[in-house]
Amino acid sequence: RTTFLWDGMRLAQECRLGRSSSLYIYSDQGSHEPLARVDRAAPGEADEVLYYHTDVNGAPEEMTDGGGNIVWEAGYQVWGNLTHEKETRPVQQNLRFQGQYLDRETGLHYNLYRFYDPD
């Protein structure tokens, strides 16, 4: 079970029951463009900061760890369909276009008030 915490209309944190949590940091106060994600694997363990590298529209294209190593990368078609997605280690990255969160069970992108099908 995952619980989502919101800061107004932006996803602030997701907590996975008994396992881990991810805190999202954005580029500025009014933006949905992700800058970093702070992952905590379990209570008492050290946090890990992962950095987003976005395209000109603010969609994540790469995610790197503190050493600059690419841990996730993706490419998109015009409407948001993935052309490719690659993880070099398990870091499930679900942010898509600004303000969108991928629901992996349905393949739809959640946009706060509605779902979007990029296909």
C-alpha positions as CSV (number, residue, x, y, z in Angstrom):
1,R,0.0,0.0,0.0
2,T,1.3,3.4,-0.9
3,T,0.2,6.7,0.7
4,F,0.6,10.0,-1.3
5,L,1.1,13.3,0.5
6,W,0.5,16.5,-1.4
7,D,1.7,20.1,-1.0
8,G,-1.2,21.9,-2.6
9,M,-1.3,20.5,-6.1
10,R,2.2,19.0,-6.1
11,L,3.2,15.5,-5.0
12,A,5.4,16.0,-2.0
13,Q,6.0,12.4,-0.8
14,E,5.0,8.8,-1.3
15,C,5.2,6.4,1.6
16,R,5.2,2.6,1.0
17,L,3.7,0.8,4.0
18,G,6.5,-0.7,6.2
19,R,9.2,-0.3,3.5
20,S,10.3,3.0,2.2
21,S,9.5,6.6,1.3
22,S,10.4,9.2,-1.3
23,L,10.3,12.9,-0.8
24,Y,10.1,15.1,-3.9
25,I,11.9,18.5,-4.3
26,Y,10.9,20.8,-7.1
27,S,12.9,23.4,-9.0
28,D,11.0,26.4,-7.6
29,Q,7.9,27.2,-5.5
30,G,5.3,27.3,-8.3
31,S,6.8,24.6,-10.5
32,H,6.0,20.9,-11.1
33,E,9.5,20.3,-12.6
34,P,11.3,17.8,-10.4
35,L,14.8,18.6,-9.1
36,A,15.6,15.8,-6.7
37,R,14.1,12.9,-4.8
38,V,15.2,11.8,-1.3
39,D,14.7,8.1,-0.7
40,R,14.6,6.5,2.7
41,A,14.8,2.7,2.4
42,A,13.8,2.0,6.1
43,P,13.6,3.9,9.3
44,G,17.1,4.4,10.7
45,E,18.9,3.9,7.3
46,A,20.7,6.7,5.5
47,D,18.8,8.8,3.0
48,E,19.8,8.8,-0.6
49,V,19.4,11.8,-2.9
50,L,18.7,11.2,-6.5
51,Y,18.8,14.0,-9.0
52,Y,16.4,14.6,-12.0
53,H,17.6,15.8,-15.4
54,T,14.7,17.0,-17.4
55,D,14.0,18.0,-21.0
56,V,13.0,21.6,-22.0
57,N,9.4,20.8,-21.0
58,G,10.3,19.6,-17.5
59,A,9.8,15.9,-18.2
60,P,12.4,13.6,-16.5
61,E,14.9,12.1,-18.9
62,E,17.6,10.9,-16.5
63,M,18.0,10.4,-12.8
64,T,21.5,10.2,-11.2
65,D,22.8,9.3,-7.8
66,G,25.2,11.5,-5.7
67,G,28.2,10.2,-7.7
68,G,26.7,11.3,-11.0
69,N,25.9,7.8,-12.1
70,I,22.8,7.4,-14.3
71,V,20.4,5.1,-12.4
72,W,17.3,5.7,-14.6
73,E,16.7,7.1,-18.1
74,A,13.8,7.4,-20.5
75,G,12.7,9.0,-23.8
76,Y,9.2,10.1,-24.8
77,Q,7.1,10.6,-27.9
78,V,5.1,13.8,-28.3
79,W,2.1,12.8,-26.3
80,G,4.1,11.2,-23.5
81,N,4.4,7.6,-24.6
82,L,7.7,6.1,-23.5
83,T,10.1,5.2,-26.4
84,H,12.4,3.6,-23.9
85,E,13.0,3.2,-20.2
86,K,16.1,1.8,-18.5
87,E,17.1,1.3,-14.9
88,T,20.7,0.4,-14.0
89,R,19.4,-0.5,-10.5
90,P,15.9,-0.7,-9.0
91,V,14.7,3.0,-8.5
92,Q,11.2,2.9,-10.0
93,Q,10.7,6.5,-11.3
94,N,7.0,7.3,-11.9
95,L,7.0,11.1,-12.7
96,R,6.3,11.9,-16.3
97,F,5.3,15.2,-17.8
98,Q,5.1,18.0,-15.3
99,G,2.4,17.2,-12.7
100,Q,1.9,13.6,-14.0
101,Y,2.5,10.4,-12.0
102,L,2.5,7.0,-13.8
103,D,0.1,4.4,-12.4
104,R,2.0,1.3,-13.4
105,E,-1.0,-1.0,-12.8
106,T,-3.1,0.8,-15.5
107,G,-0.5,2.5,-17.6
108,L,-2.3,5.8,-17.1
109,H,-0.8,9.1,-16.0
110,Y,-2.5,10.7,-13.0
111,N,-3.0,14.5,-13.3
112,L,-4.6,15.3,-9.9
113,Y,-8.1,15.6,-11.2
114,R,-8.1,13.1,-14.0
115,F,-6.1,10.3,-15.7
116,Y,-4.4,10.6,-19.0
117,D,-3.6,7.9,-21.5
118,P,-0.5,8.8,-23.5
119,D,-1.4,6.1,-26.1
